Amino acid sequence: MDNSNQSSNTIVTINNLTFYRGNRLIFDNISLEFQRAKITAIMGPSGTGKTTLLKLIGGQLQPNRGEVLVNGQNVHKLQRSQLFELRKKMGMLFQSGALLTDMSVFDNVAFPLREHTHLPESMIRSLVLMKLQAIGLRGARDLMPSELSGGMARRVALARAIALDPLMIMYDEPFTGQDPISKGVLLHLIKSLNTTLGLTSIIVSHDVHETAAIADYIYIIADGKIIDHGTPAEIQDSKSEWVQQFVKGAMDGPVHFHYPAPDYVDDLLSYSN
Amino acid sequence: MLKTFQNLGHTTLASFSKLGRASFFLLHALSGVPKLLLRPRLLINQLYSVGVLSFLIITISGLFVGMVISFQGFHILSDFGAEETLGVMVAASLVRELGPVMSALLFAGRAGSALTAEIGLMKATEQLSGMEMMAVDPIHRIIAPRYLAGIIAMPILAILFSCIGVLGGHLVGVGLLGVDNGSFWAQMQTKLDFRDDILNGVIKSIVFGCAVTWIALFEGYDTIPTSEGVSRATTRTVVNSAFTILGLDFILTTLMFGDN
């Protein structure tokens, strides 16, 4: 299962990936690489399959063609038990946080430790408090998920995602729906986890400025293909009209403001009883 | 005409496909049951949710059903001068049929719908996906304890339903309508058979528990993860459970009592 072609600096390699959802083509023969200890962003408009790409990396979906190598292992050729072993090295922060609603903040962060280790409860307590301290929510340990704001829920989910000290972490739209303070906190946390722990980060987002501020490398995906890729500066100076419209948030351009429709005047005058 | 056949074929294929998925789901859940022996706390929590929290509706319904049977039975039996057999009639009706069937229908409405909604919402809020990404099998961690709890709770609830029903029947028959207390209990003791009546009733309730909990959990797990999807899945749980209970009851009754 090991793949010697994967460079030691690359933690995730996607080769010639094609994926359909029903009859709809989501990815058309795309290839990407994610470097160790770097922050790589996958950007693109809503509905392009960015979250689907994370699920393909995590082995939750099967590609129609192509392969996904994580730490040298072909994710989709692993036995279920091997896949679960690999997932212990991958953290994932879901858009909703995906906290277990019947458990407190403390128990949510302790959950992976209790499931996968035989550590004594005193040590689990210390580890959980350290993770909560890192995200600034040690004082909120007894709150239930329903008592947290959206930003706090994502921070708790982040603490849970790093509970087992994974090699990499995948963030699914971490900034969506967050107020400026929460966005700032999350940006700081993602960056500091990357620099202090050397954690490889894959961020899926359509928040251009926030993501570009911390990313080392950016892939832009649309219509099932990689439209462009490069460092944030290279993306900013991209010659692609599409990328320029996306980066600047322009209303019209290669992506039209109007959904395809018949002629406006004809449509207005075509009403008959 | 062709369209009708197409739709019929499509529906049949979809039904078989769903049955196949449900069967794999059940096998997967059952493979997680042995692990529960190491973590009994998970099972105890679910026994409380599906069993203890269904206690009130089961006992109150059992009481009223027993009282009504006693009332109706007394008027029929008194026409033949056989009021003393009221105890047998009430107890046999309850332990053979009404106890297992009614408690299973109530269980489907109370605990089954709650299980579907809970699992469906866990899916909609990505909690199940989150567990998978934490390398925790949600079918073993979430589904298996609930399934086992449903199988254990159902016969206990059915026995409770029947016991309370008999007490309700006694309350009306002996307390209100003047049937002799000694005859009420003595006839019941003489005529009811442990294997034919009580054990068969318990077996029925175990089968209903397996079926209802399976339907409820699978509908929740297989739901379309939207509010409408969860709502439809919850409705399907109650409706499909009711049909399954009544169908299985007919089959089991034929097998158990068909040669009498």
Interface residues (C-beta under 8 A of the other chain):
Chain A: K55 G58 Q60 F84 E85 R87 K88 M90 G91 M92 F94 Q95 S96 A98 L99 L100 T101 F111 P112 E115 H116 A157 R160 L164
Chain B: M122 T125 E126 Q127 S129 G130 M131 E132 M133 M134 A135 V136 D137 R141
